[in-house]
Amino acid sequence: MQQEDPIQMEHEKMLKRNRQQHGDSFSDKIHRYRGVILVISVPMLLICFVLFVMPTNYSDSMGSVNRKFSPKFGSRNYAVIFDAGSSGSRVHVFCFDQHLDLVPIGDDLELFLQKKPGLSAFASDPASAAKSLQSLLEKAEDVVPMDLRSNTPVRIGATAGLRQLGGNTSDKILQAVRDFLKSKSSLKSKGSWVTVLDGSQEGAYQWIPERSSGYDLLSRIIFWWLLNELYSLFGDMLREDIMNTLQCFHYHEVFERSFNATDVALNPKKVGASELWDFRPTSLTKRRLRQGDALTPFLFILAKVGKMSTVYIGMPLDNLSYTNSSFSVPLLCGHNVSVGVASSLWGRILRWFGVEWVVPGTVKDSTVTINYLLGNLGRKFSDTVGVVDLGGGSVQMAYAISESDAQKAPKLSVGEDAYVQEMYLKGVKYYLYVHSYLRYGLLAARAEILKVTKESGSPCILTGHHGSYKYGGKVYPASTMSEGSSMTKCRLVALKALKVNESTCTHMKCTFGGVWNGGGGAGQKNMFVASFFFDRAVEVGFVDPNVAVAKVRPIDFESAARRACDTRLDDAKATFPSVEPDNLPYLCMDLVYQYTLLVDGFGLDARQEMTLVKKVKYKNSLVEAAWPLGSAIEVASSMN
């Protein structure tokens, strides 16, 4: 056997030591670890590519792709929204461009028409209630081009006045309206688009989605293609996994709004409820599934790539199994469980996939609408404005509060509306206190005040009036007391009607009737008050009827109330010529109630400046400060 040369062996050892000391050359390392580098580099390059092409802002980026491939690209869309309140019916017609920006209709950004009475005035004749909308509907249809009418949505939201009629009566009226639209209207209608806005949900039916610029078109197309490819490979598996993860999961073909930051349960409004509009959405913020965080991205993918405009994730009653092929958007609902949308995902998933997100209610919607128009969204909560909306049947209050105050919100039993809603707008998380006080709208409050005095005569009725007041199908004695009307005595009656000083408050701070007030704070310092507050202020003369916005103080209502209560009915028409004759006997009552509601009910300082608002300036035009705008944006975007 050949012996190894010791000199050669020593030489090789030296070379090995040199390599260890000085290291392999770069090319040697590349060659040696080429397999590992290949394995690592492929996913890293893919990740970098996805991060590069992924839009950081969602609406314009994803929306422009959708519009690019939409046959309606470049066209205008219309939406017709009826606000069926207790005091009358109002119709709003909005026009949007492909970016969902408002387009003027004539000289204004909307067509707005109204008429009296409201639907609730036809409690015994549902067909006449529906027919009362005909003139408004015809004028709304005239605005919409003929070729767009079949694809233009018409929605009708009835508020507190109809709620108070009771389930059977209100249901008959709503069904009559649905039948009326189906037979008489050339616009697009659905049964679920005719509904009663319930409780605190009469505060926020839609959120207005953020719109901002994104990446170039090619990047967006590539990203959307990749997303479709992923869904085609894994979509069925993800759907099956979701269904298997949630116990007793049901799938219903129904329309409902969703992707809000809170959990929602559907509770029946009446015994034997079987149709979707017979159920009331209720927040269940504290009852969220742990699996919800993990499932949320998949649900977004299912919703957007599966061509679903919105998906509702919630919990119906145990035995709800309602199916109706006329509804086009799926409802995913768990049995005894509710899936919470993970808050950590709002800044990412929502922007990436362009999901339109909405929550129930109208005062919240009015709040978001006003802050949107004022340019406040995206700022800290203390820079936003709060809203008090005084309707005919109910009054709603909404304002942003701090996170610490939100954590103090009282825990409510299942079926009650949550006090606080979490909202993500323009990249900022807001905690919105919102509550609706049924029976404390201006017209309903008259009945509550008259209940206090009963047959003895009221100090709130103008001197010289003897009659009755009808509201909600009931008749109340409405005559002045023998001594005549009195602002001081009327205020005491209003306090009793509001239940301000009663021992029903179980929380640290309450408004009236035992309701938590949200803690007050900076979000309440800048209040916008709307609807009947504005109307009465104009009618009694301390606000110019030609302005859309005015700065006032609660004490202005007190001064007007004192003047009204000192006026006899015979002299009232000459003193207050702008007030309708039917409202003159109750003018003292209305103004006293408004002052008492603001100061004693909501705890505002009597000299605190607040903003009376009818319309808000937007792009050199005036826009009605009400919930229908948000509703129109939501339905118009879903139609795209």
TADA-V842984 format. One record per residue. N is the residue number from 1. RES is the residue in one small letter. SS is DSSP state (a for helix, b for strand, c for the rest). Layout:
BEGIN
[[N/RES/SS] [N/RES/SS]]
END
This chain:
BEGIN
[[1/m/c] [2/q/c] [3/q/c] [4/e/c] [5/d/c] [6/p/a] [7/i/a] [8/q/a] [9/m/a] [10/e/a] [11/h/a] [12/e/a] [13/k/a] [14/m/a] [15/l/a] [16/k/a] [17/r/a] [18/n/a] [19/r/a] [20/q/a] [21/q/a] [22/h/a] [23/g/c] [24/d/c] [25/s/c] [26/f/a] [27/s/a] [28/d/a] [29/k/a] [30/i/a] [31/h/a] [32/r/a] [33/y/c] [34/r/a] [35/g/a] [36/v/a] [37/i/a] [38/l/a] [39/v/a] [40/i/a] [41/s/a] [42/v/a] [43/p/a] [44/m/a] [45/l/a] [46/l/a] [47/i/a] [48/c/a] [49/f/a] [50/v/a] [51/l/a] [52/f/a] [53/v/a] [54/m/c] [55/p/c] [56/t/c] [57/n/c] [58/y/c] [59/s/a] [60/d/a] [61/s/a] [62/m/a] [63/g/a] [64/s/a] [65/v/a] [66/n/a] [67/r/a] [68/k/a] [69/f/c] [70/s/c] [71/p/c] [72/k/c] [73/f/c] [74/g/c] [75/s/c] [76/r/c] [77/n/b] [78/y/b] [79/a/b] [80/v/b] [81/i/b] [82/f/b] [83/d/b] [84/a/b] [85/g/c] [86/s/c] [87/s/c] [88/g/c] [89/s/b] [90/r/b] [91/v/b] [92/h/b] [93/v/b] [94/f/b] [95/c/b] [96/f/b] [97/d/c] [98/q/c] [99/h/c] [100/l/c] [101/d/c] [102/l/b] [103/v/c] [104/p/c] [105/i/b] [106/g/c] [107/d/c] [108/d/b] [109/l/c] [110/e/c] [111/l/b] [112/f/b] [113/l/b] [114/q/b] [115/k/b] [116/k/c] [117/p/c] [118/g/c] [119/l/a] [120/s/a] [121/a/a] [122/f/a] [123/a/c] [124/s/c] [125/d/c] [126/p/a] [127/a/a] [128/s/a] [129/a/a] [130/a/a] [131/k/a] [132/s/c] [133/l/c] [134/q/a] [135/s/a] [136/l/a] [137/l/a] [138/e/a] [139/k/a] [140/a/a] [141/e/a] [142/d/a] [143/v/a] [144/v/c] [145/p/c] [146/m/a] [147/d/a] [148/l/a] [149/r/a] [150/s/a] [151/n/a] [152/t/c] [153/p/b] [154/v/b] [155/r/b] [156/i/b] [157/g/b] [158/a/b] [159/t/c] [160/a/a] [161/g/a] [162/l/a] [163/r/a] [164/q/c] [165/l/c] [166/g/c] [167/g/a] [168/n/a] [169/t/a] [170/s/a] [171/d/a] [172/k/a] [173/i/a] [174/l/a] [175/q/a] [176/a/a] [177/v/a] [178/r/a] [179/d/a] [180/f/a] [181/l/a] [182/k/a] [183/s/a] [184/k/a] [185/s/c] [186/s/c] [187/l/c] [188/k/b] [189/s/c] [190/k/c] [191/g/a] [192/s/a] [193/w/a] [194/v/b] [195/t/b] [196/v/b] [197/l/c] [198/d/c] [199/g/a] [200/s/a] [201/q/a] [202/e/c] [203/g/c] [204/a/c] [205/y/c] [206/q/c] [207/w/c] [208/i/c] [209/p/c] [210/e/c] [211/r/c] [212/s/c] [213/s/c] [214/g/c] [215/y/c] [216/d/c] [217/l/a] [218/l/a] [219/s/a] [220/r/a] [221/i/a] [222/i/a] [223/f/a] [224/w/a] [225/w/a] [226/l/a] [227/l/a] [228/n/a] [229/e/a] [230/l/a] [231/y/a] [232/s/a] [233/l/a] [234/f/a] [235/g/a] [236/d/a] [237/m/a] [238/l/a] [239/r/a] [240/e/a] [241/d/a] [242/i/a] [243/m/a] [244/n/a] [245/t/a] [246/l/c] [247/q/c] [248/c/c] [249/f/c] [250/h/b] [251/y/b] [252/h/b] [253/e/c] [254/v/c] [255/f/c] [256/e/c] [257/r/c] [258/s/c] [259/f/c] [260/n/c] [261/a/c] [262/t/c] [263/d/c] [264/v/b] [265/a/b] [266/l/b] [267/n/b] [268/p/b] [269/k/c] [270/k/c] [271/v/c] [272/g/c] [273/a/c] [274/s/c] [275/e/c] [276/l/a] [277/w/a] [278/d/a] [279/f/b] [280/r/b] [281/p/b] [282/t/b] [283/s/b] [284/l/c] [285/t/c] [286/k/c] [287/r/c] [288/r/c] [289/l/c] [290/r/c] [291/q/a] [292/g/a] [293/d/a] [294/a/a] [295/l/a] [296/t/a] [297/p/a] [298/f/a] [299/l/a] [300/f/a] [301/i/a] [302/l/a] [303/a/a] [304/k/a] [305/v/a] [306/g/c] [307/k/c] [308/m/c] [309/s/c] [310/t/c] [311/v/c] [312/y/b] [313/i/b] [314/g/b] [315/m/b] [316/p/b] [317/l/c] [318/d/c] [319/n/c] [320/l/c] [321/s/c] [322/y/c] [323/t/c] [324/n/c] [325/s/c] [326/s/c] [327/f/c] [328/s/c] [329/v/c] [330/p/c] [331/l/b] [332/l/b] [333/c/b] [334/g/b] [335/h/b] [336/n/c] [337/v/c] [338/s/c] [339/v/c] [340/g/c] [341/v/c] [342/a/c] [343/s/a] [344/s/a] [345/l/a] [346/w/c] [347/g/c] [348/r/c] [349/i/a] [350/l/a] [351/r/a] [352/w/a] [353/f/a] [354/g/c] [355/v/c] [356/e/c] [357/w/c] [358/v/c] [359/v/c] [360/p/c] [361/g/c] [362/t/c] [363/v/a] [364/k/a] [365/d/a] [366/s/a] [367/t/a] [368/v/a] [369/t/a] [370/i/a] [371/n/a] [372/y/a] [373/l/a] [374/l/a] [375/g/c] [376/n/c] [377/l/c] [378/g/c] [379/r/c] [380/k/c] [381/f/a] [382/s/a] [383/d/a] [384/t/c] [385/v/c] [386/g/b] [387/v/b] [388/v/b] [389/d/b] [390/l/b] [391/g/c] [392/g/c] [393/g/c] [394/s/b] [395/v/b] [396/q/b] [397/m/b] [398/a/b] [399/y/b] [400/a/b] [401/i/b] [402/s/c] [403/e/a] [404/s/a] [405/d/a] [406/a/a] [407/q/a] [408/k/c] [409/a/c] [410/p/c] [411/k/c] [412/l/c] [413/s/c] [414/v/c] [415/g/c] [416/e/c] [417/d/c] [418/a/c] [419/y/c] [420/v/b] [421/q/b] [422/e/b] [423/m/b] [424/y/b] [425/l/b] [426/k/c] [427/g/c] [428/v/b] [429/k/b] [430/y/b] [431/y/b] [432/l/b] [433/y/b] [434/v/b] [435/h/b] [436/s/b] [437/y/b] [438/l/b] [439/r/c] [440/y/c] [441/g/c] [442/l/a] [443/l/a] [444/a/a] [445/a/a] [446/r/a] [447/a/a] [448/e/a] [449/i/a] [450/l/a] [451/k/a] [452/v/a] [453/t/a] [454/k/a] [455/e/a] [456/s/a] [457/g/c] [458/s/b] [459/p/c] [460/c/c] [461/i/c] [462/l/c] [463/t/c] [464/g/c] [465/h/c] [466/h/b] [467/g/b] [468/s/b] [469/y/b] [470/k/b] [471/y/b] [472/g/c] [473/g/c] [474/k/b] [475/v/b] [476/y/b] [477/p/b] [478/a/b] [479/s/b] [480/t/b] [481/m/c] [482/s/c] [483/e/c] [484/g/c] [485/s/c] [486/s/c] [487/m/a] [488/t/a] [489/k/a] [490/c/a] [491/r/a] [492/l/a] [493/v/a] [494/a/a] [495/l/a] [496/k/a] [497/a/a] [498/l/a] [499/k/c] [500/v/c] [501/n/c] [502/e/c] [503/s/c] [504/t/c] [505/c/c] [506/t/c] [507/h/c] [508/m/c] [509/k/c] [510/c/b] [511/t/c] [512/f/c] [513/g/c] [514/g/c] [515/v/c] [516/w/b] [517/n/c] [518/g/c] [519/g/c] [520/g/c] [521/g/c] [522/a/a] [523/g/a] [524/q/a] [525/k/c] [526/n/c] [527/m/b] [528/f/b] [529/v/b] [530/a/b] [531/s/b] [532/f/a] [533/f/a] [534/f/a] [535/d/a] [536/r/a] [537/a/a] [538/v/a] [539/e/a] [540/v/a] [541/g/c] [542/f/c] [543/v/c] [544/d/c] [545/p/c] [546/n/c] [547/v/c] [548/a/c] [549/v/b] [550/a/b] [551/k/b] [552/v/b] [553/r/b] [554/p/a] [555/i/a] [556/d/a] [557/f/a] [558/e/a] [559/s/a] [560/a/a] [561/a/a] [562/r/a] [563/r/a] [564/a/a] [565/c/a] [566/d/c] [567/t/c] [568/r/c] [569/l/a] [570/d/a] [571/d/a] [572/a/a] [573/k/a] [574/a/a] [575/t/a] [576/f/c] [577/p/c] [578/s/c] [579/v/c] [580/e/c] [581/p/a] [582/d/a] [583/n/a] [584/l/a] [585/p/c] [586/y/c] [587/l/a] [588/c/a] [589/m/a] [590/d/a] [591/l/a] [592/v/a] [593/y/a] [594/q/a] [595/y/a] [596/t/a] [597/l/a] [598/l/a] [599/v/a] [600/d/a] [601/g/a] [602/f/c] [603/g/c] [604/l/c] [605/d/c] [606/a/c] [607/r/c] [608/q/c] [609/e/b] [610/m/b] [611/t/b] [612/l/b] [613/v/b] [614/k/c] [615/k/b] [616/v/b] [617/k/b] [618/y/b] [619/k/c] [620/n/c] [621/s/b] [622/l/b] [623/v/b] [624/e/b] [625/a/c] [626/a/c] [627/w/c] [628/p/a] [629/l/a] [630/g/a] [631/s/a] [632/a/a] [633/i/a] [634/e/a] [635/v/a] [636/a/a] [637/s/a] [638/s/a] [639/m/a] [640/n/c]]
END
